[in-house]
Amino acid sequence: MSTRGGVLHARGDVRAEEHDRPPARLPSVIYVLALGTFLMGTTEFVVAGLLPQIAGNLQVSVAQAGLLITVFAVGMIVGAPLMAMLTLRLPKRLTLMLALGVFAAGHVVGVPLGAFAGQLMGWRGPFWALAALAAAAIALIARAVPHDGPAQHAGSLRSELAALRSGRLWLVLAACATTTGGVLAAYSYISPLLTGRAGLSAGLLPLALVGFGVGALAGSIVGGRLGDARPHTVTIVAAAGATLLLLAICLLSGYAAATVLLVALLGFFGLGANPVLMSLAVRFAGRAPVLASALTISAFNFGTAVGSWIAGLALGSSLGTTGPAVVGTAIAALTLIPTIAIALTRRRHSAAAATT
């Protein structure tokens, strides 16, 4: 009896372990949601590759055209938490479909692949393409995302707002703002840096932006995987890496090949820790994951708005085309303060738990 019981217990452990293992393949809905995220993110990043064309067409300076990025980011600062609260009790599928619908209409009315399309069709072409793709994504969302009915949220607006009392959450939000602010300060004006100071031809500019995009994709995958086990190490290393890369861009921007390589590495380190920061925000927010996710978007875009605005001013200063990278270096270095503070508070929490 004891032997049989041990075998049954072992089988139960094996089944439990198999149940806990992540699925070998991601469900198709993940890819559909990733597509929607890609479309919305591309809207913000695609402008960087089109700034010279937009500025020429509108007969304004590149720095003035760069305010498009700043204004878009300001809208995201307000819109993300506001829409999260307004749609708190709406079905998730309906919310996603409506968001993509408004997104598509905003492009009819009005990153790398966008730069290619901009050279072939003018700077408005990529936005028409994004609008069409967003409209098509609505059908994919309707088909792939299960109908969840009216949202049965465990908490209320008051419980969501209660998460704002978490000091560690605010440290994460500060890191979100500075890391993205530093990267986007430089990336927003990467076109004049590459074509002006580095001497890269305009036809090769999209390839440099492809490098940044590939680096960001790889960084998100690697950072997301490593962040499960060592989130604090990932965030600190990413912040230090982005700071050093931006400093290297300032010093080596006169060499085209070196600058293109540094831009690709900047995508890897500069944006690779973002999934980890979002995960930490949700963890520290406790019972308010919706608001925490929205606040990280606001923080990312707050950094983008401030960073791109200051970078635009630096572009018109005596620093010239290296000005945005100088600004980015200073802002990215600030990320080390909240990320190290988060790691230290984690140690204190662990030590306190061990003594009780």
C-alpha positions in Angstrom: 0.0 0.0 0.0 2.8 2.4 0.9 4.6 1.7 -2.4 1.4 2.2 -4.4 0.7 5.4 -2.5 4.2 6.7 -3.3 3.7 5.9 -7.0 0.4 7.7 -7.1 1.9 10.6 -5.2 4.8 10.8 -7.7 2.3 10.7 -10.6 0.4 13.5 -9.1 3.6 15.5 -8.8 4.5 14.9 -12.4 1.0 16.0 -13.5 1.2 19.1 -11.4 4.6 19.9 -12.9 3.2 19.3 -16.4 0.3 21.6 -15.6 2.6 24.3 -14.4 4.8 24.3 -17.4 4.1 27.0 -20.0 2.5 25.8 -23.3 5.0 24.9 -26.0 3.3 27.2 -28.4 1.6 30.6 -27.8 -2.1 30.8 -28.6 -3.0 32.6 -31.8 -4.7 35.4 -29.8 -1.3 36.5 -28.6 -0.1 37.2 -32.1 -3.3 39.1 -32.9 -2.8 41.3 -29.9 0.9 41.7 -30.7 -0.2 42.9 -34.2 -2.4 45.6 -32.7 0.3 46.7 -30.4 2.8 46.8 -33.3 0.5 49.0 -35.4 -0.1 51.5 -32.6 3.6 51.6 -31.6 4.7 52.1 -35.2 2.7 55.3 -35.4 4.9 56.9 -32.8 8.2 55.5 -34.1 7.6 55.9 -37.8 7.7 59.7 -37.6 11.4 59.6 -36.7 12.3 58.3 -40.1 10.0 60.8 -41.9 10.9 64.0 -40.1 13.0 65.5 -42.9 10.3 64.9 -45.4 7.5 66.2 -43.1 9.6 69.3 -42.3 10.2 70.0 -46.0 6.6 69.5 -47.0 5.3 71.6 -44.3 8.1 74.2 -44.7 9.1 74.0 -41.0 12.4 73.1 -39.3 13.1 69.5 -38.4 12.9 70.4 -34.7 9.5 71.9 -35.2 8.3 68.8 -37.1 9.6 66.7 -34.2 6.9 68.3 -32.0 4.6 65.8 -33.7 6.2 63.1 -31.6 5.9 65.3 -28.5 2.2 66.0 -29.0 1.4 62.3 -29.8 3.1 61.3 -26.5 1.2 64.0 -24.5 -2.1 62.4 -25.8 -0.9 59.0 -24.7 0.0 60.4 -21.2 -3.6 61.4 -20.6 -5.4 58.9 -22.8 -4.0 55.6 -21.4 -5.1 55.9 -17.8 -8.3 57.7 -18.7 -9.4 55.1 -21.2 -8.4 52.3 -18.9 -10.8 53.7 -16.2 -13.6 54.5 -18.7 -13.5 51.0 -20.2 -13.0 49.2 -16.9 -16.4 47.4 -17.1 -16.6 47.0 -20.9 -15.9 43.6 -22.5 -12.2 43.4 -23.4 -12.8 42.3 -27.0 -15.2 45.2 -27.6 -12.7 47.6 -26.1 -9.9 46.4 -28.3 -12.1 46.6 -31.4 -13.2 50.1 -30.6 -9.7 51.3 -29.9 -8.4 50.0 -33.2 -11.4 51.5 -35.0 -10.7 55.0 -33.6 -7.0 54.5 -34.3 -7.7 53.7 -38.0 -10.1 56.6 -38.4 -7.6 59.0 -36.8 -5.1 58.0 -39.6 -7.9 58.5 -42.6 -8.7 61.8 -41.2 -5.6 63.2 -40.6 9.7 52.5 -37.9 11.6 51.2 -40.6 9.0 50.0 -43.1 7.3 53.3 -42.7 10.5 55.1 -43.8 10.7 52.9 -46.9 7.1 53.6 -47.7 7.6 57.3 -47.0 10.4 57.5 -49.6 8.2 55.7 -52.2 4.8 57.3 -51.5 5.6 60.5 -49.6 5.4 60.9 -45.8 1.6 60.5 -45.7 1.7 57.0 -47.3 2.8 55.1 -44.2 -0.1 56.6 -42.2 -2.6 55.5 -44.8 -1.1 52.0 -44.7 -1.3 51.8 -40.9 -4.9 52.9 -41.0 -5.8 50.1 -43.5 -3.9 47.5 -41.4 -5.6 48.7 -38.2 -9.0 48.3 -39.9 -8.1 44.8 -41.0 -6.9 44.0 -37.4 -10.4 44.7 -36.1 -11.7 41.6 -37.8 -8.8 39.5 -36.4 -9.6 40.8 -32.9 -13.3 39.9 -33.3 -12.4 36.4 -34.4 -9.4 35.5 -32.2 -10.3 37.2 -28.8 -12.9 35.2 -26.9 -16.1 37.0 -25.9 -15.9 37.7 -22.2 -19.2 39.5 -21.6 -19.4 42.5 -19.3 -16.2 42.9 -17.4 -16.4 41.4 -13.9 -13.7 43.4 -12.4 -12.8 42.4 -8.9 -12.2 45.9 -7.7 -13.6 49.3 -8.3 -12.3 52.6 -9.3 -11.5 53.3 -5.7 -9.5 50.1 -5.4 -7.6 50.8 -8.6 -6.7 54.3 -7.4 -5.5 52.8 -4.1 -2.6 51.3 -5.9 -1.1 54.8 -6.3 0.0 54.6 -2.7 2.7 52.1 -3.6 6.1 53.7 -3.5 7.7 50.9 -5.5 5.1 51.5 -8.3 6.2 55.1 -8.6 9.8 54.1 -8.8 9.0 51.8 -11.7 7.0 54.6 -13.4 10.0 56.9 -13.0 12.2 54.2 -14.6 9.7 53.9 -17.5 9.8 57.6 -18.1 13.6 58.0 -18.0 14.5 54.9 -20.0 12.1 55.7 -22.9 12.8 59.4 -22.6 16.5 58.9 -23.1 16.1 56.6 -26.0 13.4 58.5 -27.8 15.2 61.8 -27.3 18.0 60.5 -29.5 15.9 58.3 -31.8 13.4 61.0 -32.6 16.1 63.0 -34.4 18.2 60.1 -35.6 17.6 60.9 -39.3 19.4 64.3 -39.3 22.2 62.7 -37.2 22.7 59.8 -39.6 22.4 61.8 -42.9 24.0 65.0 -41.7 26.9 64.2 -39.3 27.4 60.5 -40.0 27.2 61.1 -43.8 24.8 58.2 -44.4 22.9 58.5 -47.7 19.1 59.0 -47.4 18.5 55.8 -49.3 20.3 53.8 -46.6 18.5 55.5 -43.7 15.7 52.9 -43.6 18.2 50.1 -43.2 19.6 51.8 -40.1 16.1 52.1 -38.7 15.5 48.4 -39.4 18.6 47.7 -37.3 17.0 49.7 -34.4 13.7 47.8 -34.8 15.4 44.4 -34.9 17.5 45.3 -31.9 14.3 46.4 -30.0 12.5 43.2 -30.9 15.5 41.0 -29.8 15.9 43.0 -26.7 12.2 42.6 -25.7 12.4 38.9 -26.2 15.7 38.4 -24.3 14.7 40.9 -21.6 11.3 39.3 -21.1 12.8 35.8 -20.7 15.6 36.9 -18.4 13.3 39.3 -16.5 11.2 36.4 -15.1 14.2 35.2 -13.0 16.3 38.4 -12.6 14.1 41.5 -13.2 16.3 43.9 -11.2 19.5 42.8 -12.9 17.8 43.2 -16.3 16.6 46.7 -15.6 19.9 47.9 -14.2 22.0 46.4 -17.0 19.6 47.8 -19.6 19.8 51.3 -18.2 23.6 51.2 -17.9 23.9 49.8 -21.4 21.6 52.4 -23.0 23.5 55.2 -21.3 26.8 54.0 -22.5 25.5 53.5 -26.0 24.1 57.0 -26.2 27.4 58.4 -25.0 29.2 56.4 -27.7 26.8 57.8 -30.3 27.7 61.3 -29.2 31.4 60.5 -29.5 31.4 58.4 -32.7 28.5 60.0 -34.7 31.0 61.1 -37.4 31.4 57.5 -38.5 28.5 56.0 -40.3 29.1 52.3 -39.8 29.8 52.7 -36.1 26.7 54.9 -35.6 24.4 52.4 -37.4 25.7 49.6 -35.2 25.3 51.6 -32.0 21.7 52.5 -33.0 20.9 48.8 -33.4 22.4 48.1 -30.0 20.5 51.0 -28.6 17.2 49.3 -29.6 18.3 46.2 -27.8 19.3 47.8 -24.5 17.1 50.9 -24.6 13.8 49.1 -25.1 14.6 45.6 -23.9 13.7 46.2 -20.3 10.3 47.7 -21.0 8.3 44.4 -20.6 10.1 43.8 -17.3 9.2 47.3 -16.1 5.6 46.7 -17.0 5.6 43.4 -15.2 7.0 45.0 -12.1 4.4 47.7 -12.2 1.6 45.2 -12.3 3.2 43.3 -9.4 3.6 46.3 -7.2 0.1 47.6 -8.0 -1.5 44.6 -6.3 -5.2 44.5 -7.1 -5.0 47.3 -9.7 -3.3 45.7 -12.7 -5.4 47.7 -15.2 -4.4 51.1 -13.9 -0.8 50.0 -13.4 -0.6 48.9 -17.1 -2.1 52.2 -18.2 0.2 54.2 -16.0 3.3 52.5 -17.5 2.1 53.7 -20.9 1.6 57.2 -19.6 5.1 57.1 -18.0 6.7 55.8 -21.2 5.1 58.6 -23.2 5.8 61.3 -20.5 9.4 60.5 -21.0 9.0 60.6 -24.8 7.2 63.9 -24.6 9.8 65.6 -22.4 12.8 63.9 -24.0 11.8 64.7 -27.6 10.9 68.3 -26.7 14.3 69.0 -25.0 16.0 67.1 -27.8 14.3 69.4 -30.3 15.7 72.4 -28.5 19.1 70.9 -28.4 19.0 70.2 -32.1 18.6 74.0 -32.7 21.4 74.8 -30.3 25.2 74.9 -30.8 25.3 71.2 -30.3 23.6 70.6 -33.6 22.7 67.1 -34.7 24.5 65.5 -31.7 22.4 67.6 -29.3 19.5 65.0 -29.1 22.0 62.2 -28.3 23.5 64.3 -25.5 20.1 64.9 -24.0 19.3 61.3 -24.3 22.5 60.3 -22.5 21.7 62.5 -19.6 18.1 61.3 -19.3 18.9 57.6 -19.7 21.5 57.9 -16.9 18.8 59.0 -14.5 17.2 55.5 -15.0 19.9 54.0 -12.8 18.5 55.9 -9.8 15.0 54.3 -9.6 16.1 50.8 -10.9 18.8 50.6 -8.2 16.4 51.8 -5.6 13.8 49.2 -6.6 16.5 46.5 -6.3 17.5 47.8 -2.8 13.9 47.9 -1.6 13.5 44.3 -2.8 16.4 43.2 -0.7 15.0 45.0 2.3 11.6 43.3 1.8 13.3 39.9 1.5 15.5 40.5 4.6 12.4 41.5 6.6 10.5 38.5 5.4 13.3 36.2 6.4 13.5 37.5 10.0 9.8 37.1 10.6 
